[in-house]
Amino acid sequence: MPPKDELINYLKNSQLCALPQSASQMIELSKDPNNGPQEFAKPISADLGLSTQVLRFVNSSFFGFRYKITSIPLALTLASVRTIRNYVLWNGLFAMLPNPHCGPFTIKILFQDALRRAVFTRVVTEHYTKLDSDEAFTCSLMQDIAIPFLAKKWGDEYAEMITKTNTEQVRLSILEREKLGWDHSDAGAILTIGWNLGEMVGNVVSQHTDVDLAIHQSSEPSFASITALSALLPKVPDGKWFEAVPFVKSFLKLFGPRLTEVAAIFSKSDAISEQLTELVNLGRFSKNLSDYWLEILSGNPWTKLHDVNATEEQLEEHFVQAVNNP
């Protein structure tokens, strides 16, 4: 069992865990609120490949601008600095993450999951809160970022655990704590804080494997609770959504009896996720969130779901009965 001191030393000192220069520059610029499009444009424009990618992103259907954007400063102005910063960050991370060839684990699947969860978090944050949706996107994107580094270092242990998550439908974090004494949320917090993404992002990442704790930390929906909610979404390889019941219970605790809105939330998340994965050649999802949701609903009357006067307890009870008795 590798001790936590060994984990900390590995993540803080390994060159393998260093951020790409473009992402580091964007994070550094973000520390000064006075920096605007002109300042952020300099490191992007200095990298021909990155500037081409950013312009492709801004001219995609994700934004739907009616005319072609050919200038990086204009792109940053129209699309917002935060949105472009996030794009540079996740695009840079995808390029630098190690591929440990560990059991059924692949970088492509990890990034599809990360992107879908981050988009869902952003959509939910915009829909239900006044929190910064770009910051929510960053928090959620980072939740599993440590896994490839851990699988690279402790390959045998992670090959066994990742295989078990797929065959026995158990959370990776549970297996990690049983086997190692810590989980990837601890490692993710160390990385994100070391990358200067801030204490807040680190704290959110550290809580994402415990949705009940994240919800109870605040009386209102927070970055931590919404990110932890996103961690309950089905993983890309999952044929069935085995954490659907915890997801709905947590959704109800956060937002009240609004389950009828889930379909629209998932549909919007799917559309955005597909646009973004196409931009970075991640391929199409084998199943969309909407597919999982319809699969759960099919064959059940769900009469109480459409009763606007139903209490949270009635909705939750009906959902659990429907899932347990398909």
KAQUI-V957466 format. One record per pair of residues at least 12 apart in sequence whose C-alpha atoms are under 10 Angstrom apart, sorted by the first residue. I is the first residue (numbers start at 0). J is the second residue. If there is no record, write none. Layout:
# KAQUI-V957466
i=<I/I>
j=<J/J>
This chain:
# KAQUI-V957466
i=<0/0/0/0/0/1/1/1/1/1/2/2/2/3/3/3/3/3/3/6/6/6/6/6/6/7/7/7/7/9/9/9/9/10/10/10/10/10/10/10/10/11/11/11/11/13/15/15/15/15/15/16/16/16/16/16/16/16/16/17/17/17/17/17/17/18/18/18/18/18/18/18/18/18/19/19/19/19/19/19/19/19/20/20/21/21/21/21/21/21/21/21/21/21/22/22/22/22/22/22/22/22/22/22/22/22/23/23/23/23/23/23/24/24/24/24/24/24/24/25/25/25/25/25/25/25/25/25/25/25/25/26/26/26/26/26/26/26/26/26/27/27/27/28/28/29/29/29/29/30/30/30/34/35/35/35/35/35/35/36/36/36/36/36/36/36/36/36/36/37/37/37/37/37/37/38/39/39/39/39/39/39/40/40/40/40/40/40/40/40/41/41/43/43/43/43/43/44/44/44/49/49/49/50/50/50/50/51/51/52/52/52/52/52/53/53/53/53/53/53/53/53/53/54/54/54/54/54/54/54/54/54/55/55/55/55/56/56/56/56/56/56/56/56/57/57/57/57/57/57/57/57/57/57/58/58/59/59/59/59/60/60/60/61/61/61/61/61/61/61/62/62/62/64/64/71/79/80/81/81/81/81/81/82/82/82/82/82/83/84/84/85/85/85/85/85/86/86/88/88/89/89/89/89/89/89/90/90/90/92/92/92/93/93/93/93/93/93/94/96/96/96/96/96/96/97/97/97/97/97/97/98/98/98/98/99/99/99/99/99/99/99/99/99/99/99/100/100/100/100/100/101/101/101/101/101/101/101/101/101/101/101/101/102/102/102/102/102/102/102/102/102/102/103/103/103/103/103/103/103/104/104/104/104/104/104/104/105/106/106/106/107/107/107/107/108/108/108/108/108/108/109/109/109/109/109/109/109/110/110/110/110/110/110/111/111/111/111/111/111/111/111/111/111/112/112/112/112/112/112/112/112/112/112/112/113/113/113/113/113/113/113/113/113/113/113/114/114/114/114/114/114/114/114/114/114/115/115/115/115/115/115/115/115/115/115/115/115/115/115/115/115/115/115/116/116/116/116/116/116/116/116/116/116/116/116/116/116/116/116/116/117/117/117/117/117/117/117/117/117/117/117/117/117/117/117/117/117/118/118/118/118/118/118/118/118/118/118/118/118/118/118/118/118/119/119/119/119/119/119/119/119/119/119/119/119/119/119/119/119/119/120/120/120/120/120/120/120/120/120/120/120/120/120/120/120/120/120/120/120/121/121/121/121/121/121/121/121/121/121/121/122/122/122/122/122/122/122/123/123/123/123/123/123/123/123/123/123/124/124/124/124/124/124/126/127/127/127/128/128/128/128/128/129/129/130/130/130/131/132/134/134/134/135/135/135/135/135/135/135/136/136/137/137/137/137/138/138/138/138/138/138/138/138/138/138/138/138/138/139/139/139/139/139/139/139/139/139/139/139/139/140/140/141/141/141/141/141/141/141/141/141/141/141/141/142/142/142/142/142/142/142/142/142/142/142/142/142/142/142/142/142/142/142/143/143/143/143/143/143/143/143/143/144/144/144/144/144/144/144/144/145/145/145/145/145/145/145/145/145/145/146/146/146/146/146/146/147/148/148/148/148/149/149/149/149/156/156/156/156/157/157/157/157/159/160/160/160/160/160/161/161/164/165/165/165/165/166/168/168/168/168/168/169/169/170/170/170/171/171/172/172/172/172/172/173/182/182/183/183/183/183/184/184/184/184/184/184/184/184/184/185/185/185/185/185/185/185/186/186/186/187/187/187/187/187/187/187/188/188/188/188/188/188/188/189/189/189/189/190/191/191/192/199/199/200/200/201/202/202/203/203/203/203/203/203/203/204/204/204/204/205/205/206/206/206/206/207/207/207/207/207/207/207/207/207/207/208/208/208/208/208/209/209/209/209/209/210/210/210/210/210/210/210/210/210/210/210/210/211/211/211/211/211/211/212/212/213/213/213/213/214/214/214/214/214/214/215/215/218/219/219/219/220/220/220/220/221/224/224/224/225/225/225/227/227/228/228/228/228/228/228/228/229/229/230/230/231/231/231/231/231/231/232/232/232/232/233/233/233/233/233/234/234/235/235/235/235/235/236/236/236/237/237/237/238/238/238/239/239/239/239/240/240/240/240/240/241/243/243/243/243/243/243/244/244/244/244/244/244/244/245/245/247/247/247/247/247/248/248/248/248/248/248/248/249/250/251/251/251/251/252/252/254/255/255/255/255/256/256/256/256/256/256/256/256/256/256/256/257/257/257/257/257/258/258/258/258/258/258/258/259/259/259/259/261/261/261/262/262/262/262/262/263/264/264/265/265/265/265/265/265/266/266/266/266/266/267/267/268/268/268/269/269/269/269/269/269/270/272/272/273/294/295/295/295/295/296/296/296/296/297/297/298/298/298/299/299/299/299/299/299/299/300/300/301/301/301/301/301/302/302/303/303/303/303/304/304>
j=<153/156/178/179/180/153/178/179/180/181/179/180/181/179/180/181/182/185/186/149/152/181/185/186/189/185/186/189/190/148/149/152/186/145/148/149/186/187/189/190/193/189/190/193/194/148/95/96/97/148/151/95/96/97/145/148/190/193/194/92/95/96/190/193/194/88/91/92/95/96/190/191/193/194/87/88/90/91/92/94/95/96/42/91/42/43/45/46/49/84/87/88/90/91/42/43/84/85/86/87/88/89/90/91/92/194/87/88/91/194/195/196/39/41/42/43/84/87/88/38/39/40/42/43/80/81/83/84/85/87/88/39/84/85/87/88/194/195/196/197/194/195/196/42/84/80/81/84/196/195/196/197/80/72/75/76/79/80/81/71/72/73/74/75/76/77/79/80/83/71/72/73/75/76/80/72/71/72/75/80/83/84/70/71/72/73/74/75/76/80/71/72/71/72/83/84/87/70/71/72/87/90/91/69/70/71/87/69/71/86/87/90/278/279/70/71/74/75/83/84/86/87/90/67/68/69/70/71/73/74/75/83/67/68/69/278/74/78/83/86/274/275/278/279/69/71/73/74/75/77/78/82/83/86/74/78/274/275/277/278/271/274/275/270/271/272/273/274/275/278/77/78/271/77/78/83/133/133/131/132/133/134/137/132/133/134/136/137/133/133/137/133/134/136/137/140/137/275/137/140/110/113/114/137/140/141/110/278/279/110/141/144/106/107/109/110/144/279/106/110/144/145/146/147/148/146/147/148/149/150/151/147/148/150/151/146/147/148/149/150/151/152/153/154/157/158/147/150/151/154/158/147/150/151/153/154/155/156/157/158/159/161/162/150/154/155/156/157/158/159/160/161/162/157/158/159/161/162/165/236/146/147/150/157/158/161/162/147/146/147/281/235/280/281/282/234/235/236/281/282/284/143/144/146/147/234/235/236/140/143/144/235/276/281/234/235/272/273/275/276/281/282/283/284/140/143/229/230/232/233/234/235/236/272/284/136/139/140/141/142/143/144/229/230/234/235/136/137/139/140/141/271/272/273/275/276/136/139/140/229/232/233/234/235/268/269/271/272/273/275/276/284/287/288/136/139/140/141/142/225/226/227/228/229/230/231/232/233/234/268/272/132/133/134/135/136/137/138/139/140/141/142/225/226/229/230/268/272/132/133/135/136/137/139/140/229/265/267/268/269/270/271/272/275/135/136/139/225/226/228/229/232/264/265/266/267/268/269/271/272/288/132/133/134/135/136/137/138/139/140/222/224/225/226/227/228/229/230/264/268/133/134/135/136/137/138/139/222/225/226/268/135/136/264/265/267/268/271/135/225/226/229/254/261/264/265/267/268/136/220/221/222/225/226/264/220/253/254/219/220/221/222/254/220/221/220/221/222/222/222/199/200/222/200/203/221/222/223/225/226/222/226/196/200/222/226/191/196/199/200/201/202/203/204/207/222/223/225/226/200/203/204/207/222/223/225/226/227/228/229/230/204/226/184/187/188/190/191/196/200/201/203/204/207/226/183/184/185/186/187/188/191/200/201/203/204/205/206/207/208/226/227/229/230/183/184/186/187/188/204/207/208/230/183/184/186/187/188/190/191/204/182/183/184/185/186/187/188/189/190/191/171/182/183/184/186/187/183/183/186/187/190/182/183/186/187/174/175/178/179/171/174/175/178/174/172/173/174/175/178/174/175/237/234/236/237/238/237/237/239/240/241/242/241/242/208/231/242/183/208/184/185/207/208/209/208/205/208/204/205/207/208/201/202/203/204/205/206/207/208/209/201/202/204/205/206/207/208/201/204/205/200/201/202/203/204/205/207/200/201/202/203/204/205/206/201/202/204/205/204/204/205/204/222/223/222/223/223/222/223/221/222/223/224/225/226/227/222/223/226/227/223/227/223/224/226/227/222/223/224/225/226/227/228/229/230/231/226/227/228/230/231/223/224/227/228/230/223/224/225/226/227/228/229/230/231/245/246/249/224/227/228/245/249/252/224/227/225/226/227/228/227/228/249/250/252/253/252/253/253/252/253/254/250/252/253/254/253/249/250/253/249/250/253/246/249/245/246/247/248/249/250/253/246/250/242/246/243/244/245/246/247/249/245/246/288/291/246/286/287/288/291/286/288/284/285/286/287/288/284/285/286/285/286/291/285/286/291/286/291/294/295/288/291/292/294/295/322/291/292/295/318/319/322/315/318/319/320/321/322/323/315/319/261/314/315/318/319/311/312/314/315/316/318/319/315/315/311/312/314/315/311/315/311/310/311/312/314/304/306/307/308/309/310/311/312/313/314/315/304/305/307/311/314/304/305/307/311/314/315/318/304/305/306/307/288/289/292/288/289/290/292/293/289/288/289/287/288/289/290/291/292/287/288/289/290/292/288/289/287/288/289/284/286/287/288/289/290/287/284/287/287/325/318/321/322/325/318/321/322/325/321/325/321/324/325/317/318/320/321/322/324/325/317/321/314/317/318/320/321/314/317/315/316/317/318/317/318>
